[in-house]
């Protein structure tokens, strides 16, 4: 098990930040006057550490809000659990019956803005202090990175949203009208461009998990990808590849295990931990695995069973593709169903029993049995992978193809397929076509299976203009207006007319 100095500093943060006071402050609705007395010990470094803490939270990366908004709206993911558990959530995200009063949606909105407000406060502190030492500038780079990350979440989900780039002292200051999508992306571009100049290629090993130049550059490429800006997407993704910082040395079946954490193919992941003394503590961990763990009974009560894979996703993998076993967690529908090769999971030989409504559980949230016994069935120690090298390679492949560079596109695509293929030369044949349309289809397929059950599939469908066709084929009733969610009604009400609801809601 990894225990990094940086992560432990989050737990013993009294040296830099009072988590109880700071979290109480951030968990309140933005009403009334905010003062420095709310978090008297929140020094600059502590505030940055708190951003990482907030990023691991249930509402943005480790729980139902992010899983539903970022994943369940695609044809490959569904709500999961049982039919009676969260039926309103299934209607909202599986069936596109959007309602502005949905609490899950409101939680995701609020958490993104909590992080944005904390980043704004850090940037305000730095400007007022006027310091330019290395650590301060790196703190600034981290604040810019996370602010851009959260605005990217918001603009993809809602389109036009309030643009707040200043420290909020009085809640009335945050009651502003929506800004255009172009303005939101303009801020994302400027924040990431500046952050790229401030963050290191790598941190000292004591600070594993802090944002790097590669993380910023990769996120920026992703932001250009969402706009189908092939030139900038190509430039940034190939620059990340060209640095030689990352590799594909870790086999696909190890990437999402403890052994694969912070491996050469990981560009950015949120660090999580558990200890014997704090078995049930989330202070240094997350609920990422708990929420997606097998929903069963007895030995198979590993989690809530939310965010399951569909049977359609299972059919998408090519014959023999090792990523199928590395992505899909097979299970039996009853204790009486015989244990077979088809429902037994590598490498631990487990065949869970569950009545989950999806086709498969998410194996990218699967935990090692011995560690479950040592720590907790909830798997609080498992890192959350947010940016992977294969994503960057596929961005480069897609951009190169659209720029009429089929040779380069095939090179990057083959790197991903060769990694998945391993030593088995009888599977996943190399893509050799130079036809732009056929190569585009191959790259689209590769994004689907390589990044399956990770955030992004729904947004890929939207930017490709294929969402209506693909989702209809999967039995989902999707309309063009469903590309964007309705603004949470609670925010509309609090604004007293300043915020205007998105069209058709």
Secondary structure, 3 states (H helix, E strand, C coil): CCCCHHHHHHHCHHHCCCHHHHHHHHHCCCCCECCHHHHCCCCHHHHHHHHHHHHCCHHHHHCHHHHHHHHHCCCCEEEECCCCCCHHHHHHHHCCCCCCCCHHHHHHHHHHHHHHHHHHHHHHHHHHHCCCCHHHHHHHHHHHHHHHHHHHHHHHHHCCEECCCCCCCEHHHHCCCEECHHHHHHHHHHHHHHHHHHCCCCCCHHHCCCCCHHHHHHHHHHHHHHCCCHHHHHHHHHHHHHCCCCCCCCCCCCCCCHHHCCCCCEEEEECCCCCHHHCCCCCCCCCHHHHHCCECCHHHECCCCEEEECHHHHHHCCCCCHHHHHHEECEECCCCCCCCHHHCECCCCECEECCCCCCEEEHHHCCCHHHHHHCCCCCCCCCEEEEEHHHHHHHHHHHHHHCCCHHHHHHHHHHHHHHHHCCCCCCCCCCCCCCHHHHHHHHHHHHHHHCCCCCCHHHHHHHHCCHHHHHHHCCCCCCHHHHCCCCCHHHHHHHCCCCCCCCCC
